[in-house]
Amino acid sequence: MSTNGRVAGVPQEGSGPLKGCMNTSSQTPPTLLLNLNEVAAQLRWTRRSVERQIACRRLRAIHLGRSVRVERTEIDRFVASLRDVDAG
């Protein structure tokens, strides 16, 4: 360790070619596809309620092999459609 508190040979945050790349925790974009447990947590529903909405084709899902995912934008659309029904 040198007199300025830096470890020799270890890149410091905000320096060199990786400037700004060391601290990415706050810059991570939100997940595009959510699994059914994550969707249920977002809506504060049970997983089974989410499965029912997908089965009734009210909530659109993407099937990747055996996995079922829902786009974050689809959750926004679904919630907006619930608002429209409640308003009328």
TIVO-2410 file (N, C-alpha, C; in nm, 3 decimals):
# residues 88
REC num residu      c1      c2      c3 atome chaine
REC   1      M   0.086  -0.116   0.000     N      A
REC   1      M   0.000   0.000   0.000    CA      A
REC   1      M   0.091   0.123   0.000     C      A
REC   2      S   0.055   0.222  -0.081     N      A
REC   2      S   0.135   0.343  -0.088    CA      A
REC   2      S   0.090   0.442   0.020     C      A
REC   3      T   0.157   0.557   0.023     N      A
REC   3      T   0.127   0.656   0.127    CA      A
REC   3      T  -0.009   0.723   0.108     C      A
REC   4      N  -0.067   0.716  -0.013     N      A
REC   4      N  -0.198   0.779  -0.035    CA      A
REC   4      N  -0.315   0.684  -0.010     C      A
REC   5      G  -0.290   0.563   0.042     N      A
REC   5      G  -0.397   0.471   0.076    CA      A
REC   5      G  -0.442   0.382  -0.037     C      A
REC   6      R  -0.377   0.387  -0.152     N      A
REC   6      R  -0.414   0.304  -0.267    CA      A
REC   6      R  -0.327   0.180  -0.271     C      A
REC   7      V  -0.385   0.071  -0.320     N      A
REC   7      V  -0.311  -0.053  -0.336    CA      A
REC   7      V  -0.252  -0.052  -0.476     C      A
REC   8      A  -0.123  -0.078  -0.486     N      A
REC   8      A  -0.054  -0.076  -0.615    CA      A
REC   8      A  -0.110  -0.185  -0.705     C      A
REC   9      G  -0.136  -0.150  -0.831     N      A
REC   9      G  -0.184  -0.246  -0.931    CA      A
REC   9      G  -0.333  -0.268  -0.931     C      A
REC  10      V  -0.408  -0.212  -0.838     N      A
REC  10      V  -0.553  -0.228  -0.833    CA      A
REC  10      V  -0.617  -0.100  -0.884     C      A
REC  11      P  -0.699  -0.111  -0.991     N      A
REC  11      P  -0.762   0.010  -1.044    CA      A
REC  11      P  -0.854   0.073  -0.940     C      A
REC  12      Q  -0.850   0.201  -0.931     N      A
REC  12      Q  -0.935   0.274  -0.838    CA      A
REC  12      Q  -1.062   0.317  -0.908     C      A
REC  13      E  -1.169   0.326  -0.834     N      A
REC  13      E  -1.298   0.367  -0.889    CA      A
REC  13      E  -1.286   0.505  -0.952     C      A
REC  14      G  -1.340   0.515  -1.075     N      A
REC  14      G  -1.341   0.645  -1.143    CA      A
REC  14      G  -1.210   0.680  -1.210     C      A
REC  15      S  -1.122   0.579  -1.233     N      A
REC  15      S  -0.996   0.608  -1.300    CA      A
REC  15      S  -0.970   0.507  -1.410     C      A
REC  16      G  -0.892   0.545  -1.508     N      A
REC  16      G  -0.850   0.454  -1.614    CA      A
REC  16      G  -0.959   0.426  -1.715     C      A
REC  17      P  -0.938   0.320  -1.799     N      A
REC  17      P  -1.032   0.289  -1.907    CA      A
REC  17      P  -1.167   0.239  -1.856     C      A
REC  18      L  -1.174   0.194  -1.733     N      A
REC  18      L  -1.300   0.146  -1.677    CA      A
REC  18      L  -1.366   0.251  -1.590     C      A
REC  19      K  -1.340   0.375  -1.622     N      A
REC  19      K  -1.392   0.486  -1.543    CA      A
REC  19      K  -1.543   0.474  -1.526     C      A
REC  20      G  -1.588   0.473  -1.403     N      A
REC  20      G  -1.731   0.465  -1.375    CA      A
REC  20      G  -1.788   0.325  -1.378     C      A
REC  21      C  -1.708   0.224  -1.410     N      A
REC  21      C  -1.759   0.088  -1.423    CA      A
REC  21      C  -1.746   0.007  -1.295     C      A
REC  22      M  -1.676   0.057  -1.197     N      A
REC  22      M  -1.654  -0.019  -1.075    CA      A
REC  22      M  -1.779  -0.022  -0.987     C      A
REC  23      N  -1.856   0.083  -0.985     N      A
REC  23      N  -1.974   0.092  -0.899    CA      A
REC  23      N  -2.098   0.091  -0.988     C      A
REC  24      T  -2.149  -0.030  -1.018     N      A
REC  24      T  -2.264  -0.042  -1.108    CA      A
REC  24      T  -2.391  -0.079  -1.036     C      A
REC  25      S  -2.387  -0.095  -0.905     N      A
REC  25      S  -2.506  -0.141  -0.832    CA      A
REC  25      S  -2.623  -0.044  -0.846     C      A
REC  26      S  -2.599   0.086  -0.846     N      A
REC  26      S  -2.708   0.181  -0.858    CA      A
REC  26      S  -2.744   0.211  -1.003     C      A
REC  27      Q  -2.664   0.163  -1.098     N      A
REC  27      Q  -2.687   0.192  -1.238    CA      A
REC  27      Q  -2.744   0.073  -1.314     C      A
REC  28      T  -2.771  -0.037  -1.246     N      A
REC  28      T  -2.822  -0.156  -1.310    CA      A
REC  28      T  -2.965  -0.132  -1.358     C      A
REC  29      P  -2.992  -0.157  -1.487     N      A
REC  29      P  -3.129  -0.136  -1.536    CA      A
REC  29      P  -3.223  -0.241  -1.478     C      A
REC  30      P  -3.351  -0.211  -1.468     N      A
REC  30      P  -3.446  -0.308  -1.413    CA      A
REC  30      P  -3.458  -0.429  -1.506     C      A
REC  31      T  -3.493  -0.542  -1.449     N      A
REC  31      T  -3.508  -0.665  -1.526    CA      A
REC  31      T  -3.624  -0.652  -1.623     C      A
REC  32      L  -3.600  -0.691  -1.749     N      A
REC  32      L  -3.703  -0.680  -1.852    CA      A
REC  32      L  -3.810  -0.787  -1.834     C      A
REC  33      L  -3.769  -0.910  -1.806     N      A
REC  33      L  -3.863  -1.021  -1.792    CA      A
REC  33      L  -3.866  -1.068  -1.647     C      A
REC  34      L  -3.986  -1.086  -1.595     N      A
REC  34      L  -4.004  -1.129  -1.457    CA      A
REC  34      L  -4.067  -1.268  -1.454     C      A
REC  35      N  -4.026  -1.350  -1.357     N      A
REC  35      N  -4.092  -1.479  -1.343    CA      A
REC  35      N  -4.224  -1.459  -1.268     C      A
REC  36      L  -4.302  -1.565  -1.255     N      A
REC  36      L  -4.436  -1.550  -1.198    CA      A
REC  36      L  -4.433  -1.511  -1.050     C      A
REC  37      N  -4.332  -1.556  -0.977     N      A
REC  37      N  -4.321  -1.516  -0.836    CA      A
REC  37      N  -4.292  -1.367  -0.825     C      A
REC  38      E  -4.208  -1.315  -0.914     N      A
REC  38      E  -4.176  -1.172  -0.913    CA      A
REC  38      E  -4.297  -1.088  -0.953     C      A
REC  39      V  -4.373  -1.136  -1.050     N      A
REC  39      V  -4.496  -1.066  -1.091    CA      A
REC  39      V  -4.595  -1.064  -0.974     C      A
REC  40      A  -4.611  -1.177  -0.908     N      A
REC  40      A  -4.702  -1.185  -0.794    CA      A
REC  40      A  -4.660  -1.088  -0.684     C      A
REC  41      A  -4.530  -1.077  -0.660     N      A
REC  41      A  -4.481  -0.984  -0.558    CA      A
REC  41      A  -4.508  -0.840  -0.598     C      A
REC  42      Q  -4.490  -0.808  -0.727     N      A
REC  42      Q  -4.516  -0.672  -0.776    CA      A
REC  42      Q  -4.662  -0.634  -0.758     C      A
REC  43      L  -4.751  -0.727  -0.788     N      A
REC  43      L  -4.895  -0.700  -0.782    CA      A
REC  43      L  -4.953  -0.727  -0.642     C      A
REC  44      R  -4.872  -0.786  -0.554     N      A
REC  44      R  -4.916  -0.827  -0.421    CA      A
REC  44      R  -5.032  -0.926  -0.429     C      A
REC  45      W  -5.014  -1.020  -0.521     N      A
REC  45      W  -5.107  -1.130  -0.541    CA      A
REC  45      W  -5.035  -1.260  -0.509     C      A
REC  46      T  -5.110  -1.371  -0.517     N      A
REC  46      T  -5.047  -1.501  -0.509    CA      A
REC  46      T  -5.002  -1.542  -0.649     C      A
REC  47      R  -4.910  -1.637  -0.655     N      A
REC  47      R  -4.864  -1.687  -0.784    CA      A
REC  47      R  -4.982  -1.748  -0.861     C      A
REC  48      R  -5.068  -1.817  -0.791     N      A
REC  48      R  -5.183  -1.881  -0.856    CA      A
REC  48      R  -5.275  -1.778  -0.921     C      A
REC  49      S  -5.293  -1.663  -0.860     N      A
REC  49      S  -5.376  -1.557  -0.920    CA      A
REC  49      S  -5.314  -1.507  -1.050     C      A
REC  50      V  -5.182  -1.496  -1.052     N      A
REC  50      V  -5.113  -1.455  -1.174    CA      A
REC  50      V  -5.132  -1.562  -1.282     C      A
REC  51      E  -5.120  -1.689  -1.243     N      A
REC  51      E  -5.140  -1.799  -1.339    CA      A
REC  51      E  -5.281  -1.796  -1.398     C      A
REC  52      R  -5.380  -1.764  -1.316     N      A
REC  52      R  -5.519  -1.756  -1.365    CA      A
REC  52      R  -5.535  -1.644  -1.468     C      A
REC  53      Q  -5.474  -1.529  -1.442     N      A
REC  53      Q  -5.483  -1.416  -1.536    CA      A
REC  53      Q  -5.417  -1.451  -1.669     C      A
REC  54      I  -5.307  -1.527  -1.664     N      A
REC  54      I  -5.241  -1.571  -1.787    CA      A
REC  54      I  -5.329  -1.672  -1.860     C      A
REC  55      A  -5.389  -1.765  -1.787     N      A
REC  55      A  -5.476  -1.866  -1.848    CA      A
REC  55      A  -5.597  -1.802  -1.914     C      A
REC  56      C  -5.651  -1.696  -1.855     N      A
REC  56      C  -5.766  -1.625  -1.913    CA      A
REC  56      C  -5.725  -1.528  -2.022     C      A
REC  57      R  -5.597  -1.518  -2.046     N      A
REC  57      R  -5.538  -1.429  -2.147    CA      A
REC  57      R  -5.559  -1.281  -2.117     C      A
REC  58      R  -5.574  -1.249  -1.990     N      A
REC  58      R  -5.580  -1.108  -1.950    CA      A
REC  58      R  -5.440  -1.051  -1.931     C      A
REC  59      L  -5.346  -1.139  -1.895     N      A
REC  59      L  -5.207  -1.103  -1.874    CA      A
REC  59      L  -5.124  -1.184  -1.973     C      A
REC  60      R  -5.052  -1.115  -2.061     N      A
REC  60      R  -4.974  -1.182  -2.165    CA      A
REC  60      R  -4.840  -1.230  -2.109     C      A
REC  61      A  -4.806  -1.353  -2.142     N      A
REC  61      A  -4.681  -1.412  -2.092    CA      A
REC  61      A  -4.597  -1.460  -2.209     C      A
REC  62      I  -4.469  -1.475  -2.182     N      A
REC  62      I  -4.373  -1.527  -2.279    CA      A
REC  62      I  -4.327  -1.662  -2.227     C      A
REC  63      H  -4.339  -1.764  -2.310     N      A
REC  63      H  -4.297  -1.899  -2.272    CA      A
REC  63      H  -4.161  -1.927  -2.334     C      A
REC  64      L  -4.063  -1.950  -2.248     N      A
REC  64      L  -3.926  -1.983  -2.291    CA      A
REC  64      L  -3.896  -2.124  -2.242     C      A
REC  65      G  -3.920  -2.221  -2.329     N      A
REC  65      G  -3.906  -2.359  -2.285    CA      A
REC  65      G  -4.011  -2.387  -2.179     C      A
REC  66      R  -3.966  -2.430  -2.062     N      A
REC  66      R  -4.059  -2.456  -1.952    CA      A
REC  66      R  -4.079  -2.334  -1.864     C      A
REC  67      S  -4.005  -2.229  -1.890     N      A
REC  67      S  -4.015  -2.107  -1.810    CA      A
REC  67      S  -4.125  -2.016  -1.863     C      A
REC  68      V  -4.191  -1.947  -1.772     N      A
REC  68      V  -4.293  -1.849  -1.809    CA      A
REC  68      V  -4.247  -1.715  -1.753     C      A
REC  69      R  -4.242  -1.615  -1.839     N      A
REC  69      R  -4.197  -1.481  -1.799    CA      A
REC  69      R  -4.300  -1.379  -1.845     C      A
REC  70      V  -4.302  -1.265  -1.776     N      A
REC  70      V  -4.391  -1.154  -1.811    CA      A
REC  70      V  -4.304  -1.030  -1.823     C      A
REC  71      E  -4.326  -0.955  -1.931     N      A
REC  71      E  -4.252  -0.830  -1.949    CA      A
REC  71      E  -4.300  -0.726  -1.849     C      A
REC  72      R  -4.207  -0.644  -1.802     N      A
REC  72      R  -4.241  -0.538  -1.707    CA      A
REC  72      R  -4.345  -0.442  -1.768     C      A
REC  73      T  -4.333  -0.413  -1.897     N      A
REC  73      T  -4.429  -0.324  -1.963    CA      A
REC  73      T  -4.569  -0.388  -1.970     C      A
REC  74      E  -4.573  -0.520  -1.975     N      A
REC  74      E  -4.702  -0.590  -1.977    CA      A
REC  74      E  -4.773  -0.575  -1.842     C      A
REC  75      I  -4.698  -0.574  -1.734     N      A
REC  75      I  -4.758  -0.552  -1.602    CA      A
REC  75      I  -4.820  -0.412  -1.596     C      A
REC  76      D  -4.747  -0.313  -1.649     N      A
REC  76      D  -4.801  -0.176  -1.653    CA      A
REC  76      D  -4.930  -0.169  -1.735     C      A
REC  77      R  -4.932  -0.237  -1.851     N      A
REC  77      R  -5.051  -0.239  -1.936    CA      A
REC  77      R  -5.167  -0.305  -1.865     C      A
REC  78      F  -5.138  -0.417  -1.797     N      A
REC  78      F  -5.241  -0.492  -1.727    CA      A
REC  78      F  -5.303  -0.408  -1.614     C      A
REC  79      V  -5.221  -0.342  -1.537     N      A
REC  79      V  -5.270  -0.258  -1.428    CA      A
REC  79      V  -5.353  -0.143  -1.484     C      A
REC  80      A  -5.309  -0.084  -1.596     N      A
REC  80      A  -5.386   0.025  -1.658    CA      A
REC  80      A  -5.521  -0.025  -1.706     C      A
REC  81      S  -5.526  -0.149  -1.757     N      A
REC  81      S  -5.655  -0.203  -1.803    CA      A
REC  81      S  -5.749  -0.227  -1.684     C      A
REC  82      L  -5.693  -0.262  -1.568     N      A
REC  82      L  -5.776  -0.277  -1.449    CA      A
REC  82      L  -5.832  -0.142  -1.405     C      A
REC  83      R  -5.750  -0.038  -1.417     N      A
REC  83      R  -5.796   0.097  -1.383    CA      A
REC  83      R  -5.911   0.140  -1.473     C      A
REC  84      D  -5.898   0.111  -1.603     N      A
REC  84      D  -6.001   0.149  -1.700    CA      A
REC  84      D  -6.134   0.081  -1.668     C      A
REC  85      V  -6.130  -0.045  -1.628     N      A
REC  85      V  -6.252  -0.118  -1.593    CA      A
REC  85      V  -6.314  -0.060  -1.467     C      A
REC  86      D  -6.231  -0.028  -1.369     N      A
REC  86      D  -6.282   0.028  -1.242    CA      A
REC  86      D  -6.341   0.168  -1.261     C      A
REC  87      A  -6.287   0.245  -1.355     N      A
REC  87      A  -6.332   0.383  -1.375    CA      A
REC  87      A  -6.470   0.388  -1.442     C      A
REC  88      G  -6.503   0.284  -1.517     N      A
REC  88      G  -6.627   0.287  -1.596    CA      A
REC  88      G  -6.744   0.238  -1.524     C      A
***
